[in-house]
C-alpha cells in the first residue's frame, strides 16, 4: 500500500502498522494521543479536534477520547472501534485515499511532526499488572536450578496459567533512568544489588473492561486486548542464591521506541502499537 507521505522502505511504520501512542506536543508540552507513519507522528488530538474523523461513523460523538492524556478511554471503546480508526487512517495516508489531510496544508502543519524530535510517553494509565510465567524454556531452566532436570516443571505447569501480581508503578517508558536497587546481602549489611536478571518480554494491554465474575475463553482474548508492546523486565538480586529466589526489586520498561514496531525492541525513544487491522462494521463511510 503506497502513501502520499514519504515512508522509508525499511520503516517499521508503514500503512500496515498504524500504532497508537502518546507524545508531548512540541508547542504546549501537553500529552497528546498520536500515531506513527514513517518518520512522522500524527497528533490525533489535533486531527480529531479539527474534524479529521468526521466521516468515521463509529467515532461520532466520541472523538473526545483523543483529547485525553492517555489511550485508556479510546481503548475502552473496544477492538472494533480501534480497528475502524486504523482502517480510516490507512485511507487518509493512502496515495489515492482521502484528501482530508493530504490537501489541507494548515492541518498538516498543525498535526504532523517529525518523529525524531518527538518525545513519547507511557501510552496508558496502568491500573494493574500481572506477569505470567509463560515461557516454557525459561520456566524449565529456572525450575532445574531448584528441582533438577527431571522435575524442572511442576506437574500442572501446562494446564494452569502461572502468573503473579506486579507493581504497576514500576512500569516505565523506555529511556527512563533506573537506579540500581539496594538490598540486604548479609545480616546487617545493605548495599547495591550486585547482580541483575534481565528479561525481554511481550506485554499486552487489556482495553475493554471484563466485569468481575464474567469469565472469558482464551479464544475471546483478542476482543479485549488493545495492543502489544515489548517490555524490558529486570530484577535485582541481593543474595548469593539463584536470582529467581531473590527477586526483591523489579522494574519493567515498556519499549515505546520510535524506531520499531510492536514486535521489535530498540534502546531509544518511545512507541506502542495495537493489533493488526481488521475490517468490521466500524468501517469508515465512503
C-alpha positions, 0 to 999 in steps of 0.5 A: 500500500503506497502513501502520499507521505514519504515512508522509508522502505525499511520503516517499521511504520508503514500503512500496515502498522498504524500504532497508537501512542502518546507524545508531548506536543512540541508547542504546549508540552501537553500529552497528546494521543498520536500515531506513527507513519514513517518518520512522522507522528500524527497528533490525533488530538489535533486531527480529531479536534479539527474534524479529521474523523468526521466521516468515521461513523463509529467515532461520532460523538466520541472523538473526545477520547483523543483529547485525553492524556492517555489511550485508556478511554479510546481503548475502552471503546473496544477492538472494533472501534480501534480497528475502524480508526486504523482502517480510516487512517490507512485511507487518509495516508493512502496515495489515492485515499482521502484528501482530508489531510493530504490537501489541507496544508494548515492541518498538516502543519498543525498535526504532523511532526517529525518523529525524531524530535518527538518525545513519547510517553507511557501510552496508558494509565496502568491500573494493574499488572500481572506477569505470567510465567509463560515461557516454557524454556525459561520456566524449565531452566529456572525450575532445574536450578531448584528441582533438577532436570527431571522435575524442572516443571511442576506437574500442572505447569501446562494446564494452569496459567502461572502468573503473579501480581506486579507493581504497576508503578514500576512500569516505565517508558523506555529511556527512563533512568533506573537506579540500581536497587539496594538490598540486604546481602548479609545480616546487617549489611545493605548495599547495591544489588550486585547482580541483575536478571534481565528479561525481554518480554511481550506485554499486552494491554487489556482495553475493554473492561471484563466485569468481575465474575464474567469469565472469558475463553482464551479464544475471546482474548483478542476482543479485549486486548488493545495492543502489544508492546515489548517490555524490558523486565529486570530484577535485582538480586541481593543474595548469593542464591539463584536470582529467581529466589531473590527477586526483591526489586523489579522494574519493567520498561515498556519499549515505546521506541520510535524506531520499531514496531510492536514486535521489535525492541530498540534502546531509544525513544518511545512507541506502542502499537495495537493489533493488526487491522481488521475490517468490521462494521466500524468501517469508515463511510465512503 
